[in-house]
Amino acid sequence: MTVNCRLSIDNRPEATDAVFQAVPRIGESVALSIDGTTQDLRVSRVVHVTNGSLEGAAIIVEVTTNIL
């Protein structure tokens, strides 16, 4: 089973779709292909958004390139 998420990198206004095996946790490191290159990113925030139905539910994952 996979989870579709909206991905926001470093609080940029544009977002992209990403597929994960499970919802990533805050602080977890994820490797994603961005502009053709693989980057290690740190999950800084996970937000579950719903409009009142399961079909309209969304998961927004905010990540940062600043890995401490």
Backbone as XML, in Angstrom:
<?xml version="1.0"?>
<chain id="A" units="angstrom">
  <residue number="1" name="MET">
    <atom name="N" x="0.842" y="-1.177" z="0.000"/>
    <atom name="CA" x="0.000" y="0.000" z="0.000"/>
    <atom name="C" x="0.888" y="1.242" z="0.000"/>
  </residue>
  <residue number="2" name="THR">
    <atom name="N" x="0.478" y="2.245" z="-0.731"/>
    <atom name="CA" x="1.236" y="3.490" z="-0.781"/>
    <atom name="C" x="0.358" y="4.652" z="-0.326"/>
  </residue>
  <residue number="3" name="VAL">
    <atom name="N" x="1.021" y="5.748" z="0.013"/>
    <atom name="CA" x="0.336" y="6.947" z="0.484"/>
    <atom name="C" x="0.723" y="8.107" z="-0.429"/>
  </residue>
  <residue number="4" name="ASN">
    <atom name="N" x="-0.270" y="8.755" z="-1.006"/>
    <atom name="CA" x="-0.028" y="9.938" z="-1.839"/>
    <atom name="C" x="-0.015" y="11.170" z="-0.952"/>
  </residue>
  <residue number="5" name="CYS">
    <atom name="N" x="0.997" y="12.003" z="-1.121"/>
    <atom name="CA" x="1.142" y="13.211" z="-0.301"/>
    <atom name="C" x="1.449" y="14.409" z="-1.187"/>
  </residue>
  <residue number="6" name="ARG">
    <atom name="N" x="1.093" y="15.587" z="-0.703"/>
    <atom name="CA" x="1.541" y="16.839" z="-1.311"/>
    <atom name="C" x="2.829" y="17.204" z="-0.599"/>
  </residue>
  <residue number="7" name="LEU">
    <atom name="N" x="3.843" y="17.573" z="-1.344"/>
    <atom name="CA" x="5.162" y="17.829" z="-0.789"/>
    <atom name="C" x="5.537" y="19.285" z="-0.991"/>
  </residue>
  <residue number="8" name="SER">
    <atom name="N" x="5.899" y="19.953" z="0.098"/>
    <atom name="CA" x="6.338" y="21.344" z="0.072"/>
    <atom name="C" x="7.780" y="21.386" z="0.571"/>
  </residue>
  <residue number="9" name="ILE">
    <atom name="N" x="8.675" y="21.930" z="-0.259"/>
    <atom name="CA" x="10.097" y="21.965" z="0.084"/>
    <atom name="C" x="10.484" y="23.368" z="0.535"/>
  </residue>
  <residue number="10" name="ASP">
    <atom name="N" x="11.027" y="23.466" z="1.730"/>
    <atom name="CA" x="11.519" y="24.739" z="2.281"/>
    <atom name="C" x="10.488" y="25.863" z="2.195"/>
  </residue>
  <residue number="11" name="ASN">
    <atom name="N" x="9.230" y="25.539" z="2.450"/>
    <atom name="CA" x="8.131" y="26.518" z="2.464"/>
    <atom name="C" x="7.969" y="27.267" z="1.144"/>
  </residue>
  <residue number="12" name="ARG">
    <atom name="N" x="8.370" y="26.659" z="0.045"/>
    <atom name="CA" x="8.162" y="27.272" z="-1.271"/>
    <atom name="C" x="6.670" y="27.260" z="-1.587"/>
  </residue>
  <residue number="13" name="PRO">
    <atom name="N" x="6.193" y="28.240" z="-2.350"/>
    <atom name="CA" x="4.753" y="28.285" z="-2.648"/>
    <atom name="C" x="4.280" y="27.127" z="-3.525"/>
  </residue>
  <residue number="14" name="GLU">
    <atom name="N" x="5.149" y="26.609" z="-4.391"/>
    <atom name="CA" x="4.740" y="25.496" z="-5.239"/>
    <atom name="C" x="4.901" y="24.178" z="-4.471"/>
  </residue>
  <residue number="15" name="ALA">
    <atom name="N" x="4.022" y="23.249" z="-4.772"/>
    <atom name="CA" x="4.065" y="21.937" z="-4.126"/>
    <atom name="C" x="4.006" y="20.875" z="-5.215"/>
  </residue>
  <residue number="16" name="THR">
    <atom name="N" x="4.453" y="19.687" z="-4.889"/>
    <atom name="CA" x="4.450" y="18.584" z="-5.836"/>
    <atom name="C" x="3.855" y="17.357" z="-5.163"/>
  </residue>
  <residue number="17" name="ASP">
    <atom name="N" x="3.466" y="16.387" z="-5.952"/>
    <atom name="CA" x="2.937" y="15.143" z="-5.403"/>
    <atom name="C" x="4.076" y="14.158" z="-5.199"/>
  </residue>
  <residue number="18" name="ALA">
    <atom name="N" x="3.986" y="13.379" z="-4.143"/>
    <atom name="CA" x="4.983" y="12.353" z="-3.852"/>
    <atom name="C" x="4.267" y="11.124" z="-3.308"/>
  </residue>
  <residue number="19" name="VAL">
    <atom name="N" x="4.827" y="9.960" z="-3.579"/>
    <atom name="CA" x="4.259" y="8.702" z="-3.110"/>
    <atom name="C" x="5.240" y="8.076" z="-2.126"/>
  </residue>
  <residue number="20" name="PHE">
    <atom name="N" x="4.734" y="7.697" z="-0.959"/>
    <atom name="CA" x="5.544" y="7.068" z="0.081"/>
    <atom name="C" x="4.946" y="5.706" z="0.425"/>
  </residue>
  <residue number="21" name="GLN">
    <atom name="N" x="5.754" y="4.815" z="0.975"/>
    <atom name="CA" x="5.258" y="3.524" z="1.457"/>
    <atom name="C" x="4.435" y="3.704" z="2.723"/>
  </residue>
  <residue number="22" name="ALA">
    <atom name="N" x="4.768" y="4.713" z="3.512"/>
    <atom name="CA" x="4.042" y="5.069" z="4.737"/>
    <atom name="C" x="4.209" y="6.567" z="4.935"/>
  </residue>
  <residue number="23" name="VAL">
    <atom name="N" x="3.324" y="7.165" z="5.702"/>
    <atom name="CA" x="3.439" y="8.602" z="5.965"/>
    <atom name="C" x="4.741" y="8.852" z="6.717"/>
  </residue>
  <residue number="24" name="PRO">
    <atom name="N" x="5.620" y="9.712" z="6.191"/>
    <atom name="CA" x="6.879" y="9.979" z="6.885"/>
    <atom name="C" x="6.646" y="10.702" z="8.207"/>
  </residue>
  <residue number="25" name="ARG">
    <atom name="N" x="7.548" y="10.480" z="9.142"/>
    <atom name="CA" x="7.449" y="11.096" z="10.466"/>
    <atom name="C" x="8.326" y="12.337" z="10.543"/>
  </residue>
  <residue number="26" name="ILE">
    <atom name="N" x="7.944" y="13.242" z="11.425"/>
    <atom name="CA" x="8.732" y="14.451" z="11.650"/>
    <atom name="C" x="10.132" y="14.047" z="12.104"/>
  </residue>
  <residue number="27" name="GLY">
    <atom name="N" x="11.143" y="14.659" z="11.507"/>
    <atom name="CA" x="12.530" y="14.361" z="11.837"/>
    <atom name="C" x="13.138" y="13.280" z="10.964"/>
  </residue>
  <residue number="28" name="GLU">
    <atom name="N" x="12.308" y="12.547" z="10.254"/>
    <atom name="CA" x="12.785" y="11.467" z="9.396"/>
    <atom name="C" x="13.457" y="12.040" z="8.149"/>
  </residue>
  <residue number="29" name="SER">
    <atom name="N" x="14.453" y="11.347" z="7.654"/>
    <atom name="CA" x="15.135" y="11.738" z="6.430"/>
    <atom name="C" x="14.526" y="10.958" z="5.269"/>
  </residue>
  <residue number="30" name="VAL">
    <atom name="N" x="14.206" y="11.657" z="4.179"/>
    <atom name="CA" x="13.658" y="11.011" z="2.991"/>
    <atom name="C" x="14.500" y="11.408" z="1.787"/>
  </residue>
  <residue number="31" name="ALA">
    <atom name="N" x="14.689" y="10.484" z="0.872"/>
    <atom name="CA" x="15.437" y="10.753" z="-0.357"/>
    <atom name="C" x="14.432" y="10.863" z="-1.495"/>
  </residue>
  <residue number="32" name="LEU">
    <atom name="N" x="14.441" y="12.000" z="-2.180"/>
    <atom name="CA" x="13.505" y="12.244" z="-3.275"/>
    <atom name="C" x="14.241" y="12.795" z="-4.481"/>
  </residue>
  <residue number="33" name="SER">
    <atom name="N" x="13.725" y="12.486" z="-5.659"/>
    <atom name="CA" x="14.288" y="13.023" z="-6.886"/>
    <atom name="C" x="13.683" y="14.401" z="-7.136"/>
  </residue>
  <residue number="34" name="ILE">
    <atom name="N" x="14.534" y="15.423" z="-7.127"/>
    <atom name="CA" x="14.107" y="16.803" z="-7.347"/>
    <atom name="C" x="14.895" y="17.349" z="-8.533"/>
  </residue>
  <residue number="35" name="ASP">
    <atom name="N" x="14.193" y="17.769" z="-9.565"/>
    <atom name="CA" x="14.836" y="18.300" z="-10.777"/>
    <atom name="C" x="15.866" y="17.328" z="-11.341"/>
  </residue>
  <residue number="36" name="GLY">
    <atom name="N" x="15.563" y="16.034" z="-11.283"/>
    <atom name="CA" x="16.432" y="15.022" z="-11.862"/>
    <atom name="C" x="17.571" y="14.541" z="-10.982"/>
  </residue>
  <residue number="37" name="THR">
    <atom name="N" x="17.744" y="15.119" z="-9.805"/>
    <atom name="CA" x="18.792" y="14.668" z="-8.892"/>
    <atom name="C" x="18.164" y="14.219" z="-7.574"/>
  </residue>
  <residue number="38" name="THR">
    <atom name="N" x="18.743" y="13.206" z="-6.974"/>
    <atom name="CA" x="18.240" y="12.707" z="-5.700"/>
    <atom name="C" x="18.793" y="13.557" z="-4.567"/>
  </residue>
  <residue number="39" name="GLN">
    <atom name="N" x="17.891" y="14.020" z="-3.698"/>
    <atom name="CA" x="18.292" y="14.843" z="-2.558"/>
    <atom name="C" x="17.785" y="14.212" z="-1.271"/>
  </residue>
  <residue number="40" name="ASP">
    <atom name="N" x="18.591" y="14.321" z="-0.216"/>
    <atom name="CA" x="18.158" y="13.907" z="1.112"/>
    <atom name="C" x="17.494" y="15.097" z="1.780"/>
  </residue>
  <residue number="41" name="LEU">
    <atom name="N" x="16.272" y="14.903" z="2.227"/>
    <atom name="CA" x="15.493" y="15.973" z="2.844"/>
    <atom name="C" x="15.023" y="15.521" z="4.217"/>
  </residue>
  <residue number="42" name="ARG">
    <atom name="N" x="14.822" y="16.462" z="5.108"/>
    <atom name="CA" x="14.352" y="16.178" z="6.468"/>
    <atom name="C" x="12.895" y="16.618" z="6.581"/>
  </residue>
  <residue number="43" name="VAL">
    <atom name="N" x="12.037" y="15.740" z="7.100"/>
    <atom name="CA" x="10.619" y="16.062" z="7.290"/>
    <atom name="C" x="10.502" y="17.016" z="8.473"/>
  </residue>
  <residue number="44" name="SER">
    <atom name="N" x="9.911" y="18.186" z="8.224"/>
    <atom name="CA" x="9.771" y="19.178" z="9.291"/>
    <atom name="C" x="8.338" y="19.291" z="9.803"/>
  </residue>
  <residue number="45" name="ARG">
    <atom name="N" x="7.369" y="18.842" z="8.994"/>
    <atom name="CA" x="5.968" y="18.965" z="9.414"/>
    <atom name="C" x="5.112" y="18.026" z="8.576"/>
  </residue>
  <residue number="46" name="VAL">
    <atom name="N" x="4.117" y="17.423" z="9.200"/>
    <atom name="CA" x="3.140" y="16.590" z="8.500"/>
    <atom name="C" x="1.755" y="17.079" z="8.910"/>
  </residue>
  <residue number="47" name="VAL">
    <atom name="N" x="0.935" y="17.423" z="7.920"/>
    <atom name="CA" x="-0.396" y="17.967" z="8.195"/>
    <atom name="C" x="-1.441" y="17.117" z="7.473"/>
  </residue>
  <residue number="48" name="HIS">
    <atom name="N" x="-2.435" y="16.657" z="8.218"/>
    <atom name="CA" x="-3.559" y="15.926" z="7.640"/>
    <atom name="C" x="-4.701" y="16.918" z="7.458"/>
  </residue>
  <residue number="49" name="VAL">
    <atom name="N" x="-5.149" y="17.079" z="6.221"/>
    <atom name="CA" x="-6.200" y="18.037" z="5.904"/>
    <atom name="C" x="-7.401" y="17.261" z="5.362"/>
  </residue>
  <residue number="50" name="THR">
    <atom name="N" x="-8.581" y="17.601" z="5.828"/>
    <atom name="CA" x="-9.780" y="16.932" z="5.338"/>
    <atom name="C" x="-10.867" y="17.949" z="5.040"/>
  </residue>
  <residue number="51" name="ASN">
    <atom name="N" x="-11.686" y="17.604" z="4.085"/>
    <atom name="CA" x="-12.846" y="18.453" z="3.795"/>
    <atom name="C" x="-14.122" y="17.775" z="4.282"/>
  </residue>
  <residue number="52" name="GLY">
    <atom name="N" x="-13.984" y="16.806" z="5.159"/>
    <atom name="CA" x="-15.137" y="16.115" z="5.717"/>
    <atom name="C" x="-15.403" y="14.754" z="5.112"/>
  </residue>
  <residue number="53" name="SER">
    <atom name="N" x="-14.611" y="14.363" z="4.100"/>
    <atom name="CA" x="-14.799" y="13.043" z="3.504"/>
    <atom name="C" x="-13.445" y="12.379" z="3.296"/>
  </residue>
  <residue number="54" name="LEU">
    <atom name="N" x="-13.444" y="11.047" z="3.273"/>
    <atom name="CA" x="-12.188" y="10.325" z="3.061"/>
    <atom name="C" x="-11.626" y="10.598" z="1.670"/>
  </residue>
  <residue number="55" name="GLU">
    <atom name="N" x="-12.501" y="10.784" z="0.682"/>
    <atom name="CA" x="-12.041" y="11.034" z="-0.683"/>
    <atom name="C" x="-11.322" y="12.375" z="-0.802"/>
  </residue>
  <residue number="56" name="GLY">
    <atom name="N" x="-11.700" y="13.331" z="0.032"/>
    <atom name="CA" x="-11.098" y="14.653" z="-0.044"/>
    <atom name="C" x="-9.934" y="14.856" z="0.908"/>
  </residue>
  <residue number="57" name="ALA">
    <atom name="N" x="-9.599" y="13.825" z="1.679"/>
    <atom name="CA" x="-8.518" y="13.954" z="2.650"/>
    <atom name="C" x="-7.180" y="14.092" z="1.933"/>
  </residue>
  <residue number="58" name="ALA">
    <atom name="N" x="-6.278" y="14.850" z="2.519"/>
    <atom name="CA" x="-4.951" y="15.049" z="1.946"/>
    <atom name="C" x="-3.916" y="15.060" z="3.061"/>
  </residue>
  <residue number="59" name="ILE">
    <atom name="N" x="-2.718" y="14.657" z="2.709"/>
    <atom name="CA" x="-1.596" y="14.712" z="3.640"/>
    <atom name="C" x="-0.554" y="15.631" z="3.018"/>
  </residue>
  <residue number="60" name="ILE">
    <atom name="N" x="-0.202" y="16.674" z="3.741"/>
    <atom name="CA" x="0.820" y="17.608" z="3.280"/>
    <atom name="C" x="2.079" y="17.353" z="4.096"/>
  </residue>
  <residue number="61" name="VAL">
    <atom name="N" x="3.176" y="17.100" z="3.396"/>
    <atom name="CA" x="4.458" y="16.841" z="4.049"/>
    <atom name="C" x="5.384" y="18.001" z="3.713"/>
  </residue>
  <residue number="62" name="GLU">
    <atom name="N" x="5.830" y="18.705" z="4.737"/>
    <atom name="CA" x="6.787" y="19.791" z="4.542"/>
    <atom name="C" x="8.174" y="19.254" z="4.860"/>
  </residue>
  <residue number="63" name="VAL">
    <atom name="N" x="9.113" y="19.495" z="3.942"/>
    <atom name="CA" x="10.483" y="19.022" z="4.123"/>
    <atom name="C" x="11.447" y="20.189" z="3.967"/>
  </residue>
  <residue number="64" name="THR">
    <atom name="N" x="12.656" y="19.998" z="4.463"/>
    <atom name="CA" x="13.684" y="21.026" z="4.358"/>
    <atom name="C" x="14.972" y="20.409" z="3.841"/>
  </residue>
  <residue number="65" name="THR">
    <atom name="N" x="15.741" y="21.209" z="3.119"/>
    <atom name="CA" x="17.045" y="20.768" z="2.639"/>
    <atom name="C" x="18.106" y="20.950" z="3.717"/>
  </residue>
  <residue number="66" name="ASN">
    <atom name="N" x="17.757" y="21.652" z="4.795"/>
    <atom name="CA" x="18.697" y="21.905" z="5.889"/>
    <atom name="C" x="18.694" y="20.729" z="6.856"/>
  </residue>
  <residue number="67" name="ILE">
    <atom name="N" x="19.577" y="19.785" z="6.635"/>
    <atom name="CA" x="19.680" y="18.626" z="7.515"/>
    <atom name="C" x="20.755" y="18.919" z="8.545"/>
  </residue>
  <residue number="68" name="LEU">
    <atom name="N" x="20.366" y="18.883" z="9.806"/>
    <atom name="CA" x="21.307" y="19.201" z="10.884"/>
    <atom name="C" x="22.194" y="18.037" z="11.212"/>
  </residue>
</chain>
